[in-house]
Amino acid sequence: MKRKKIVIGTRASELALTQAEEIAETLEDNLADRDIEIEIEKIVTTGDRVIDQPLAKIEGKGIFLKEIEKALLNGEIDLAVHSLKDVPTELPDGLKLGSLPIREDPRDVLIAPGFSGLEDLPRGAVVGTGSLRRQTQLLQRRSDLQVRGIRGNVDTRLQKLQDEDYDALVLAAAGLKRLDRSGEVTAYFPPDEFLPAAGQGGLALEIREDSSWSEKILQSIEDQKVARCLTAERKFLAALGGGCHVPIGSYARVKQDRIEISGMVGGERGEEYYHRSRQGPFEKGEELAVELAEELLARGAAGLLDKEV
């Protein structure tokens, strides 16, 4: 009998490949009793090609996914591994999320050689980030900072910190940990105060809607508590109708049999900032997320979402 091959599609960056390999190893462990071969296919996306523009200025959503999703729909790959924070809340027709299996550290971190933390940076310090959400929260805490855009993979950004006029960077803890670069971290931001992107640190496995066999396999490697938190965060984002063009953050966590979700919406320069939390029964995470979004909209966030960023 011919071996069945599962082809995983992913971006070609070192971090994306590390994530895809992590999923491949997990699947191999879970399918050890089956005659299955797993192959990883590297795919270059729009977000990888266009590196001279801020993410918020690139038109459309899913700039790190479109080419991968096209390959998935065409049957060139069997499943796609994405960073969940890059996945829009609305997927293309014919595709669905088969599993939310893993979440690494969701926090943002400060990398500032020679300093002890954000409060230790000198007045007017230059901080690099490619995220409007991070920019908003930095300026909400330190309006004197100069926040400058930065693009590229983790190694590229760390090299720019050394070579160019940056005093510090803000990056995702998950990417640094997966690349074994956590030693670079100066300080970790508490995720319920300095809110990460919805789904940050989580992986998403995207499949075709008709892939019933793969959905059953992928569901077997899903952590239900992790999936419930990630789904609540994405529900909050969907209820606001936001994406990379609006500074939005959310973070959910399980406390015993309850779930707590925090959310924020802010102006680009931190001049307006709405941040609230809600908690309730574990199984009510998505309902709480919608209620939280509605509360922020009523408090004034609706005006920010109506503006062009």
N, C-alpha and C positions, 0 to 999 in steps of 0.2 A: 504494500500500500504506500502511495506517495505521501511524504510528509506535508502537513499543512503549514503554510508560511503566513505569518502575520507581519505586515509591513507597517511600521510606525513612522509617521511623518512629523518632522520638527524643524524649527529654525536651525541655522547652521552655526550659531554662536556657541562658544564653549559652555556657557551656562545652560542653554537649551539642550545641548547634547548630553550634558550631565544629568539633566532632568529626565530625558528620554531613556537614558541608560538605566536610571533608577527604576523607572516603570518596567522596562524590559526585564530587569533582574527579578522584580517582584512577580511579574507574570510567569517567568520561567520557573520560579520556586513554586507557584501555585498550579502550574501545568506540568509538573515534573513527570506525572504519570501518563501524559499524552505525547504523541509524536508530532510536536509542533516546533517549527523554527521561527525565530523572531529576527527581523531585519529592520534597521533604522535608515530612513531616507531623509537626507538633508535638503531643505527647500529654502531658497532666499526669498524674503518678503519685501514689500514696499517699505516697511519701517526699517529694514536693514539697509536698503539701498539709499534712501533719502536721509542722510545724516547731517546735512547742513541747515536744517530747519528745526525749530522747536516743535515738539510733538503736538502742541496745541494749535499750531499753524498749518498742520498737514490735514487736508480735507478728508472727511469720512472717518468712520469707526473701523476697528479691526484691522489696522494697518500692519499688524504683525501676524495676521491670520489668513488674509484673503487667498493668497497663493496656495497655502496649505489646505484650506477648505475646498478650493477648486480641485486639487489633487484627490481629496477625499471623495468628493461628489463624482469625479470621473473614474473612481475605482482604482486609482494608481496606488493608493495607500489604504490600509484598513482602519486605522485610527490615528488621531492626532494628539500630541501632547503639547499643551499650552501652559504658560503661566496664567492662572485664572484671572489675575487683575487685567490682563490684556484682552479678555474675552467679553464682547458686548453682551448686554442682557438679552438682546434679541438675536437669535441665530438664523442663518440662511435656511430657506425651505429645504427639507430633506436631511437636515442635520440635527443632532441633539447631543447633550452631554450624557455620556454613558456612565461616568463615575467622577467623584471628587475624592480621590483616594488619600492624599497626603497634604499636610500643612506643616511647613517649616516655620521658624520664628517669624511672626508677622510684623515685628517692629521695624521702624526706621532707625538709622544710626547716624551719628555724627563722626566724621573722620577729620580730625584737626590736629595734625602733628604739632607738638609743643604746647598744646592747651589741654585743659582738663574737662571742658564741656562748653555748651553754648554760652553760658553766662560768663565764661572766661575769655571769650573772643573780644578783641579790642573794638572800640567804636568804629563803625564803618568797614568792618571786616568783610571780605568778599567770600560768599558761600556759593558753591556750585550745585545746581540741581536742574534736572530736565522736567520737573513736575510742578505744575501750578499749585497743586494741593500742598506740597511741601513748602513752596514759596509763601503761600498764604499763612501757614502756621508758623513759619520762621519769623515773618514780619509782624505777625500778631504778638509774638513774644519779644522780638527785638526789632523795632521799626527803624533803627539806625543801620541795620545791616544792608550791604549791597548784595542782592541775590542775582546771580548771573547764570544764564542757561548753559547746560553742558550736555553733550550727547556722546554715544559710544558705549562699548561694553565695559565691564567692571575694570579690567586691566587698563583700558584706554583712559578711563576717568581717573584712575589712581595715578597714571603717568602724567596726565594733565595737571593734577594737583601738585606734582613735583616740578613740572616744567613751566607752568604758566602762572598767572597772577591770581591764584585762589588761595585763601587761607584755610578753607574747609570744604568738605563735601557732605551731602546727605544722600545716603543710599539705603537700599533694603537689606536688612540683616540676613534674609533668606538666601539671597544671591551670594553674599560673602561667605556664608556658612557652607553652601553647596560647593563653592570653589575653594574651600579651605583657606579663606582669607580673613577670618574673624579676628585675627591678631591685629588687623589694621584699625579696629574700632576704638574710638576715643570714649564714646558714651552712647547708651541706648535710650531712646525716647519711650516713655510709658505709652503703650498703644491705646489706652483709654483716654489719654490727654492729648498726645500728638498722634492723631488718627491716621492709620495706614489707608491705602486704597482698598476698596472692597475686594476681598479675595486675596490680598497680598500674602505671599508665602505659600499659597495653595496651588496645586496642579489640577488641571482639567483634562479629562480624556474625552475627546469629541469623536463621535461615530455617525454613520449614516442611520437614518431612522429605521431602515429595514434590516439593520444588523442585529437581529435578535440573539444570535449565538454569542456575539461579542459583548452585548449588554449583560448577559447572565454572568459571563466570566469577569467583567469589570466590576460589577456590583459586589462580587465576592471579595474584592480588595478595598472596598470603601469603608471608611471609619464613619459611623453614623453621627457621632457627636461633631466631628470635624465638618462633615457635609451639612449638618443642620446649621452650624454657625456661618459657614460660607454662603449657604443659600439665603440666610437672613440678610447678610451684608449686601448681596446682589439684589435682593428684593427692595432694600432701602434705596439703592442706586436707581433701580428701575422706576420706583415710585416718584423719584425726583426727575427722571428723564435725562440724567446727566451722563457725561463720559469724560474724555480727556480734556475737553474744552472748558469745563467748569470745575473749580476747586471743590471737590467733594471727598469726604473720607468716611469710613465706617469700620466698626470693629465689634464683633460679637464673641462672647465667651460663655461657657457653661459653668454654673456654680451649683454643685449638687444636682437637684432636679429642676433648676431654673436656668433661664438664659437671659443674659444682659446684653443689650446692643447700644452702642454709642454712635452718634452721627454728627457730621459737621458740614456746613456749607459756608464758604467765605468769599470775600472779594479778593481780587488778584493781589492787592497790596496789603491785605490784612486789615483794611479800614472798616470793613463790616465782617462780622464773624458770628455764626450761629452754631452752638454746640449743646446737645442735650443727650440724655440717656434714658432708656426704659428697660424694665425687667419684668419677667413673668414666667409662666410655666414653659418648660422646655419645648413642648410640642407647639407652642404659639409663637415661635420665633418670627415667622413671616408676617403674621398679623401685627406683632409689635413693631416690626420694621416699617410697615406701611403707616402705622399710627405715628411713629417717630418722624417720618418724612412729612406727614401732614402737619405735625406740630411745628416743625422748622419752617415750612412754607407759610404757615399762618403768622409766625413771628417776624417774617420779613424776607426769608430766603427766596421767596417767589420772585422778588424784584431782581435779585442777583441772577437767577436762572433765565430771566427775560433779556438780560444784557448780552451783547456780543463780547466774547472774551478775546 
